Amino acid sequence: MNDIAKIAQKAFFQPKESLKSVDSSKSNLSIGVPKEVAFQERRVPLTPFSVALLLEYGYDVLIETGAGTASNFLDQHYSEQGARICYSKADVFQCDIVVKIGGPTLEEVGLMKNKLCLLSSQQPSLMDIKVLNELIRKQITALSFEYLEDEGGHLTIVRAMSEIVGATSVLIAAEYLSNVFEGKGLMLGGVTGVPPTEMVILGAGTVGEYAARAAIALGAQVKVFDSSIYRLRRLQNNVGSRVFTSVIQPMVLNKAVKSCDVVIGAIRATNGRSPCLISENTVSNMKPNSVLIDISIDQGGCFETSEVTTHDKPIFRKYDVIHYCVPNVASRVARTATYALTNILTPLLLQIGEHGGINSMIWSDKGIRNAIYLYQGMLTNKDMGEFFGLPVKDLNLIIVANQ
């Protein structure tokens, strides 16, 4: 056999390239981002760059006009990355997946197509029974950010927002201590030869920890109170020995509050109202122009003198003490909060596409399963069931039955 024949024979037995069908499960999903209608909500769940990444993976992304304006993301920023800008809210709610920050309104649910997947914030105590019934009627699969867990079992979005709120609360305190806002005229922290600002933080959770970090970095003297030795020890280990920690003893706490310059209330209740720790009498005996920041105001507040305020009118004075009681502090720094949200939501949306939809992903991801409160119109969240007195079905059994 000559050389040419040998080469031809060898080429015949070499592996040949063949065409393979492309999995289209990732490319047939549409994602809608409506403009938020919730009061004082300035965040948006996706940034233009996250939209570009989703489009690269084959998704179709629809953004309602003006959805990102409050976070300084303009329509042109999204359109330049390939998103479709919609001038009709109804078009956005016809997508396969709708991602928003605030819980849906009755009007928004009315615009939703049947059996879509909804990703949003949704606390049981803030939900309207009419909205829930309409979601059930439309067989919506809904996920709540408050219950979404990461690989370590932590509430990932709750923690991210708590970190932002904790650090921001210290910056707010610094503003209202200054002369610009008719405060004491103090610089938060201290300089050589000048005693440091005294700050009391109620709660040793994530908000309390990041508030303590920021305050100590600025040079303040920080005291943290909590009812849990475990949380106090964890905070002490994470922040360092420069923070004073104590369990909540009324006499010690009241003495610290009366002598300090700033109090940050970050006590959270698992269910229901947050505990009221500081009485009106204690507030009345605080130093003039001291600052109270009530992060727990969305759960009723932890100061007896607290009243809900807004970002437009954030403070009021009582007993010559400045009260800052604005819910949703994260919206005060909406762009930073948006980046934190999109870092969590974009990988989640990519995973949903890789699994061919939310239904397949629920089976393989415990963190997602924990966040589902409606599965194809069936209520699966125990807290919501108890709050509204409705029957609840076990999501694990539903999924097994559908396999």
TAVEN-V557066 format. One line per field, one symbol per residue. ss: DSSP state (H for helix, E for strand, - for the rest). phi: phi as a letter, one per 20 degrees, with the letter a starting at -180 (. if undefined). psi: psi as a letter, one per 20 degrees, with the letter a starting at -180 (. if undefined). Layout:
BEGIN
ss: ???
phi: ???
psi: ???
END
This chain:
BEGIN
ss: --HHHHHHHHHH-----------------EEEE--------------HHHHHHHHH---EEEEE----HHH---HHHHHH---EEE--HHHH----EEE------HHHHHH-----EEEE---HHH--HHHHHHHHH---EEEEHHH-E-----EHHHHHHHHHHHHHHHHHHHHHH-HHH----------------EEEEE---HHHHHHHHHHHHH--EEEEEE--HHHHHHHHHHH---EEEEE--HHHHHHHHHH--EEEE------------E-HHHHH------EEEEHHHHH---E-----E-----EEEE--EEEE-E--HHHHHHHHHHHHHHHHHHHHHHHHHH---HHHHHHH-HHHHHHEEEE--EE--HHHHHHH------HHHHHHHH-
phi: .fffffffffffeffdfcfcfefefeddddddceffdffmedecfcegfffgffffenfddddfgnfdgfemdegfffffeofeededffffeeffcddbefffefffffefffmfdddafaegfdeefffffffffelfeccdgfdfdefenefffgffffffffffffffgffeeffgdlefneeforcgndgffecddeodefffffffgffffenfedcddbedfgffffffffeoffdecbffdgffffffffeedccdecedefbneffeddffffffdffgmfddddfeffdonddfefcfccffcfcbdblmdfddceflfgffcffffffffffeffgffffgffenpffffgfecfffgfefdcclndfceffffffemdfddffffffffef
psi: prhhhggggghhiqpqqqppppojhijjpqpporppiqpjoirqhprhhhgggghhjjrppppppjhjghjkorhhhghhijqpppiphhhhjjrhppprfqqqrhghhhiqqqkrpporqnpgijqphhgghhgghjlqoppphhjpqahjjqnghggghhgggghhhhhgghgiirhhkkbhkqpocrrpipqqqppppopkbgggghggggghhijqoppppqiohghggggghhhriippqqroogggghggghirhppoolpqqgqbqqqohorhgggijrqqjrpponhjhikhqjphjqqprrhgniqrppkkpppolprlhhihmhgghgggghhghghghhhghhijrhghhhhiohgghhipipolippiphghghgikqqpqohghggghi.
END
